[in-house]
Amino acid sequence: MRTGPRQLLQQVIRHAMASNSPPGSSFAFVGNPNDAGEARSHAMREHWKQRRQAKDDQKRRAESARQQARQILPKDAYPAREDGTTSSSSTSGPPSIQLDGIPAQALAGMNRALACGCLDPFDMFPVKLTVQHHKLLHHWLSTYATMMFTQSTASNFNPMRDVWLPLDMSNAASFNAIMAHSAAHLARMHGFSTYEEAFKFKAEAVHIVSQWMSDAALSRSDDLIAAVLRLLTFERYWGSEDEWQIHHDGLLRLIEARGGMQSLKENWRLGLPVYLVCLMAKPTWFDSSNQIWDISAPPEASALNPGIASMGGLHRLRSLWLLSFVQDIGTFVANTRGLASLASTQEALLVIKNSREQLNGQSSELEFTRLACLVGVCVILQGSMPHEQALMPLEVFLGGRRESWAGSVNGLYSNLCEILEPEKTQYVLNVTYVLSAMSQEAKRGVELCLLRILRQGGMGYDSIADNITPDVLLSSLDGQ
């Protein structure tokens, strides 16, 4: 039996709420276990009745869904709420901006699910929802459309549904922090360079965290850790490295005060992202000072913290890391500015592109080498910022060694290893090992996205060929 979009959204929210509720607190509408069969029969009769009625206007609804698929952002005017008020968007901008890459079916279902009725009928969100929250939830969920609105088997780990959504719904500070993240992303899509609405939500999250820090009962709580995690997310993409470092240092002190990672062994949902953040020294995975060995080694050689390993460890950590890495690609675009004018570097990238097109996925060894080359170039660029003149050593080196790499991905990789210090070369390999452990779709998406960004040389999202933008990739990930 197919699940409708509204039912699917309700399942997602119930899953998040159930994850945050103590045993015995979930809702149940069957008063007696013996009535379960009768309840199922009633539900099935009602379902088939509605299905027969729906067939009469199936064509009309299909056409409506196709039209709605083009409308990504909430409309400026919403249907009247139950209290008789109407809502309007508080963010000015073009009337319709398309977020490329979201599957039309999932998006249309999301629009229908979020546009009608009360989103929080049982008042289970950590804050009282307003029109503004409604708009930002709509946008936030659409950003991860595949993970949020496609069904998967229970055995498949989904980093959004299984980790981030429950954590973000667990307390008011985390919720405000993710609303800030959503507001900033929405503002950028509208073409704004300032994020006033986002900073209001961030300020509220920081205010709540400050109150908890002064409360002996809350100063070491799981909710506080979850909130700091989401403030770190905001600073990574919309704030400054200095602000990120402040929150990062605070998180490390908090974990140490609680007794280390072992103190989170009863809450794997919180422990896994905390462990991942603790591996970071800088707020991007393109910086080689981060420690990624723990999740890049084969399972039999992994040096994972025993407490983390007991949480279902390596595969889940890699899935969470992939989500974080793809988000980093979005901020990395600015680091490629000026790259389009460097002839030798662009020729080297063309070697990677041609290899991919000629082999069409037939050689896993060359696929690994291509990914390593792309990651290597990104690590070099990350270390060369912020001055565009710093790109010249790479350009001069490649220009002087053209004969050794022209037409050869393996030759290009060998030359990049000569430019990189041994520690950075190992870091590039470690990142590539993790990427290689992901699904074929994820590897293909990352390769195409990095290749397009580097080939376009920081000219912006709209200039990237084939619509392989970081937002497209993020919305299409299934978390594997």
N, C-alpha and C positions, 0 to 999 in steps of 0.2 A: 504494500500500500504506500503510495507516494505521500510525502509530507509537504504540506503547503508552506509558503514562505513565512506566513505569520506564525504557524505552529513551530516552524524551525527556529525563528527568533525566540519564541517563548521557551523552547527547549534549551537554547543557549543561555538565556538569562536564568532559567531554573537551575541549570547545571552550575552556573557561577554562584548563585545564592546557596545552593545545597552544599557547595564546597566550603562555604564560609559559616555554615550553621552548625551548631552542636548537634550530636545525635538526638533524634526524637523531635527536632524542631521543624522538620519539613511538613508541608501541607498535605493533607489527605482528605478526600471527599467521599470515601467509602466507609461507612460507619461500622460495618461488620464484615469480617473476611468472607463470610458465607454469601454476602451480596455481590461479591466481585464478578461472578459470572453474569448475573443480571445486569450489572453496570456495563460490562463489556458488550452484551447483546444490545442494550439500549444505545450505546455509543455507535455500534456498527450500523444499526438501523438508521440512525440519524445521519451517519456519514454517507450511506448509499442514497438516502433521500436527497441530501444536498448535492451529491454528485450527479444525480439524474437531472436536477434542476440546473446545474451548472453547464451541462452539455448544450443547452439551448442557446446560450450566449458565449460559447467557447471561442468562436471566431472574433467576436467583438472584444473579448478580454485579451486575446492574443495580440490583436492590433494595439490595444491600449498598453500592453506590456512593452511592445516594441517602442512605442512613443516615450514611455516613461524611462526606458533604458538610456535615453539621451540626456535625461535630467539628473545630474549627479548630486547637485547641492539642493537642499530644501528650498522650496519656493519662498518668495518674499512674504507671501500670505498663506497661512495655514487654515484648514477648516476650524470652525469654532470648537473650543474645548467644552468639556462638560460644565464648567463654571460660567460659560457664556462669553468668555474673552476670546480674542483672536490673537494670533502670534505673528510676529514679523521678524525678519532677519535684522540683526543689529550691525551686520558687516556690510558696508556698501561695496559695490563693484558691479561688473557686468552681469546681466540677468541670467546668463547661463554659461557655465564653464565646464567643459568635459574633462573628467578624470579618466585618461586613457587606460585601457587594460583590464578594467573590471568586467567580468563576464556579464553579458547583457541579461541573461536569465537570473543570475544571482542578484544583480543590481535592481532589476524590476521587482523581484520579490522583496528586497529590502525596502524599496520605496513604499510598496503596499503595506508592508508590515509596520513600518514606522510612522506612516502618515495617518493612520486611523486609530481611534480609541486611546486609552490611557496606557502609556508605556510601562507604568509602574503601578498596576492595579492593587497590589498588596503592600505598597509603601515599603518595599524592601531595599531600595537604593540607599546608599549612605547619606544622601542629601535629598531635600525636597526638589523634585525636578521642575525646572522652569522651561519656557519656550527656548531659551538660550541653550540649556542643557540638551534639549531635544535635537536642536540643530547640530550641535557638536557631536552628540552620540551618533547621529546619522552619518556624519562625515567620518568619524573615527572608525566605525564599523565598516564603512565602504572601503577604507584604506586597506583592510585585510579581508577583502570580499571572499576569496576562495576558502580561507581558513574559517571564516565566520558563517558562511552561507552555503557550503556544500557539505553533504553528509559523508562521513568516513566511518570505518569500522572502529569498534571500541578499542581494538588493539593498537591502532595508529595514534601515536603521540601527536598532539596538536598544541604547539606552544602558546597560541592565543587563547583557545578555549580551556586548555588544561592548566595554564599557569597565569598568564597576564590578566585575562578577564576576571577570574576569581579574586586575584590580588587587588585589582583596580576597584572592584566592587566591595572590598572588605572594609574600607574606612573612608571617611570624608577627605582626609588629606591626600590619599592616593587618587581618589576620584577627581579632586580639583586639579591635581598635577597632570592627569591625563587629559582633562578638559583644556588645560593650558597648551599641552602638546597639540591637540586637535585644532585649537583656535589658531595657533601659529601656522600650522600646515595649511589650513583653510585660507588664512590671510595671504600666504605666499602664493597660493594658486590664483588668488584674485589679483596678484601683481603688487601687493603692498610690501614695503620694506620694513615697516614697523608693526609690532604685534601688541597693541595696547590691550585688547581683550585678553590675550594670552597672559600678559603680565599681571592682570587682575586676578586670574585664577591661580597663577603661581604664588602671588602674594598671600592669597587665602590659604593655600597649602602650607606655605612657610609659617604663617601665623599659627595654624593648628599644630604643626610640628613643634614650634617653640613652646606652646602651652603644654604639650605632652612631655617635653624635655624637663619641665619644671615640676612634673608630677612624678613622685617616687614610684607609683604603681605602673605608670605608662612609659617611663623613660628608657626602659629596656624591652618594650613589648614588640611582638611580631608586627603589629600595625605600624609602629614607628619605623621599623626597618623597611616595610613595604613602601611607606611614603617616601623615605629617603631614596629608595631605588627609583621611584618615578620622578623625583626631582633631579636625579642624576640623568635620567632619560631626557628631560627637558633641556638641561644645560648642555648636554652633548650636541644637540641639534639646533638649539635656538639661543643658547646663552654663550658664556665665555668659558675658556679652559680654566681660568682661575676659579670661577664659581663652581665648575665641575669638580675641581680639585678639593675645594672646601667640603663639599658634600661627600666626596669619596673618602677623604681622610676621616670625616665624622663617622661614616659607615664602618670603616675599619676599626676605629676606637670602640664603637658600639658593639661590634661582634666580639672584640677582644674582652670587653667588660662582661659580656654574657658567658664567656668561657670558650670562645672559638666556634668553629663550624659545627662541632658536636652538639652545641646547644640548639641547633636547628634540625636535628635528625628526626624529630617527630613532625616536622612540617617541610616535607620535600619540595612542596610547591614554592616555598620561600627560599629554601636552602639552595636550590639549583641556580636561580639567577643571582643570588648573593655571591655564590662561589665564582660564577662567571665574571662578575664585576670585580671581585678581588684579584682576578688574574690581570686586570688592566692597570697600567701605569699612566696611560694617556687615553683621552676620550675617543679614540678611533682605532679600529683593528688594522689600519694601514700603517700604524706606527710600530716599528719593530721593537720598541722597548717593552711592549706587552708580553706576557707569558702565555703561550698557547700550547706548549709541549704537552701539558696534562691531557688535553683533549685531542691532540693530533696523533699520539702514539697508538699503535694497534691495541686492541682490548687486552691481549695477553701481556703487553709491555706497559700498560697504562699505569701512571703514578697517581691516580686519583686518590683524593682524601678518602679514607675508609668510610666515613660517614656519608660522603657524597655518593660513593659507589653503591651503598645500601639503598640510596634513593632512586635507583634505576638508572643511574649515572650517565654513562658515556653517550649513548644515543640521544637521550633527552638533552644533555648539555650541548651536543652538536646541533640539534635542531634549534635550540634557543640562540646559539651562537650565529647560525645562518641568518636568522631573523635580524639580529643585531648588525651583522656584516652588511646585509643588503641595505639597511637603513643608513649605514655609514657611506655607502656608495652615493647616496643622495647628497650628502654634504661634501663629498670628495670632488664633485663636479667643479667647484670653484678653484680647486688646486690644479686643474688642467689648463687654466687660462694662459694663452700664449703658445700652447703646444702645437696648434695648427700650423704655425709658421715655420716649424723646425722640420726641414725636408728629410733629413736622414732618419729622424725619429719616426716620422710619418711613414717612410718607406719600410722601416722595421715593423711597424704595426700592420702594414699591408701584407707583409710576409705571413703574419699570423692569420690574417683574414683569408688569404688565398689558401693556406694550408687547411683551414677549417672547411672551406667550400669544396676543395678538391677531394678530401677524404670523407666528408659527410658522416663523421662519427664512426668510421671503420677501424680506427686505431686508438685504443685507450691510452697507449703509451704517449702518442703524440698529443692526445687530448690533455694529458697531465702536463706535458711540456708547454703547450700553448697557455694553459692556465697559469703555470709558474712564470712564464714570460710576462703575462699581463699583470699579475700580482707584483712581480719584480719591478716593472716600470712604475706602478702605483706607489710602492714603498720608496723608490728613488724620488718620485715627485713629492711625496709627503715630507721627506726629509729636506727637500729643497725649498720649501715654502718659507716666507711669503714672497720672495723676490723672484721675478720671472728670469732675471739674469742668471739665477742659480741653475736653470735648466741647461745652460750652454755646455757644461762639462759632458753631459750625456750626449748632446748633439755632436760635439766635437769628437768624442770617443767613437761613436757609431759611424760618423763620417770617415774617420781614418781607418776603420776596420771593415769597410763595406764588403770587401771580397770574402771575408771569413763568415759572413752571415747572410749574404744576399741569396734569397730563395730557400733558406734552410732554417727551420724553427729550432733545430738542435744547435746549429751554429749561433743563432741569436741568443739562446739560453746560455751557452758557454761564455759569450761576450758579456752578458748582463752579470754573470757571476764574477767576472773580473772587476766590474765596476763596484759591485756591492762588497762590503766587508763580510768576512766569514759568518759573523753573528747574524747579519741581515740576510745572507743567503739561506742560512738555516731557518730563519723565521719565515722567509718566503716559501720554503719547502713545507714547513709545518702548516701554514695557512692552506697551501694547495692540497696537502694530505686530507685536511678536514673537508675541503670542498669536494674532493674526489670520493669521499664517503657518503655524500648526499645523493639524492635521486638524479637520474639522467636529466629530468626536466629542470631541476634546480641548477645543475652544472651548466647546462646549455644557456639558461637565462642569465647566469652570472657572467659567463664568457661573452655573450652577445652584448650585454649591458656595458661591461667594462670596455669592450672593443669599440663600441659606438661612441662612448664618452671620450675615450682617448683620441679616436680618429677625428672627432669634432673639435677637440682642443678647447673645451670650456666655453663653447659658444652658447650654452644654455640648453635647457630641457627641450625646447621646441625645435632645436636644430638637430637633435639626435635622430638618425635614420631609423626607419622601420618601427618607430614608436617604442623602442626598447628603452624606456626611461626607468629610473629606480622606482617610481610610483607604479608603473606597469608591472615590473617584476615583483614588487611587494604584494600587489593585489592578486597576483597569480600563484604565489607560493602556497603549497599545501602543508608546509612545515616539515617536510621530509628531505 
